[in-house]
């Protein structure tokens, strides 16, 4: 129903809409990513200047493909149009912020949320309440103003904040679970969850060590 043929006559899922409108939609989302990356860079530099500490280890970003957007809308039971994408999907633009310690995650989150031009529309804390598989991260969805040559428009973006340890586990878990061509047995899934808990314990210990060293200084 929501497919069309490509030049080779094969059926493919795609985002529907005027091509120019889709290009402008992608422009808005790229602009949202750049604005968030700049804000994070400034915050990290400020912390280094004031406190001799960089709370942000590194930042990654990605823009969902047209195919991924279409699949997500279809899964929601909606037509894969630009209008529906703008209205119902918040994570087309995504920024992942990998911090050094757990406290850094919440500090950066609070600083972003307090900026007047960012409207927080959703917050999900998988650190305080880990996902069923052990996934830990803090997710913030923001509505961001984009100033164009003749108007102001808005884009939404999801910011994922996690520690280096959380990112280590999430990256390997994704590789093990989603790149496997077979369902993972229960005993292996249990072992992966146990690893997530072990890593979280070490994460807390490393933060305690960091705080102790800061107090010595």
C-alpha positions, -999 to +999 in steps of 0.1 A: +000+000+000+028+024+010+053+012-016+063+022-051+085+008-078+121+019-084+138+021-117+143-016-117+107-024-111+113-035-075+089-025-047+104-003-020+092+016+011+097+053+009+086+086+023+058+102+002+055+139-006+067+167-029+105+163-033+111+199-026+091+196+006+111+166+017+144+184+010+133+213+031+122+189+058+156+173+059+172+208+059+153+216+091+164+184+108+201+189+098+199+225+112+185+212+145+214+188+148+239+215+141+223+238+167+224+211+194+260+202+185+271+239+188+253+243+222+270+211+235+304+223+223+300+256+241+288+240+273+318+216+273+342+244+267+327+265+295+331+236+319+367+232+309+373+269+314+355+272+348+361+238+364+390+222+344+367+193+335+350+182+303+317+166+311+312+155+275+335+127+262+322+129+226+291+137+206+276+117+177+246+126+155+225+110+128+195+118+106+170+091+100+168+079+064+136+083+044+131+046+045+134+044+083+110+073+087+085+056+064+088+023+082+082+039+116+051+057+104+037+025+088+044+007+121+023+034+138-005+028+113+000+061+094+007+070+059+044+077+054+041+114+045+062+144+054+033+160+073+029+129+095+067+127+100+068+163+112+038+157+135+044+123+150+081+115+150+105+132+174+137+114+167+143+120+130+172+142+141+192+125+168+222+135+189+240+112+212+260+128+240+285+104+257+296+118+291+323+108+314+303+102+346+267+098+356+265+132+373+278+147+340+248+132+322+223+150+345+243+182+345+244+185+307+207+175+306+198+203+330+218+229+312+202+220+279+167+219+293+171+254+309+180+271+276+152+294+266+151+285+229+148+248+236+114+234+245+115+201+263+086+180+251+095+146+264+119+131+290+125+094+295+151+083+321+164+048+314+192+053+339+169+054+369+145+029+353+166+007+329+149-009+300+140-046+301+173-057+285+195-035+307+197-005+284+205+027+303+204+062+289+186+096+294+164+106+265+153+142+259+131+153+230+134+190+222+114+214+199+140+237+183+134+270+164+151+272+130+155+307+116+153+306+078+157+336+054+121+345+055+105+327+084+109+308+116+101+271+116+105+243+142+121+209+142+122+182+169+152+162+179+160+135+204+191+139+226+204+107+242+228+112+271+248+083+286+281+076+301+311+060+284+303+027+302+266+028+292+276+035+256+301+006+256+273-018+267+247-004+243+270-006+213+279-042+219+244-052+228+231-037+196+258-056+176+249-089+193+212-086+193+202-068+161+228-081+138+221-117+147+201-137+123+186-158+151+166-151+182+189-149+212+182-177+237+169-168+271+201-178+289+222-155+267+198-126+271+200-132+309+238-131+308+237-098+287+214-083+313+238-094+341+266-077+322+246-045+320+242-046+358+279-052+363+289-023+341+264-001+359+280-010+392+315-002+378+301+031+364+290+041+399+324+031+414+343+052+389+322+082+397+329+077+434+366+076+427+364+107+406+346+126+434+372+114+459+401+127+437+383+160+432+380+164+470+417+158+474+424+187+451 
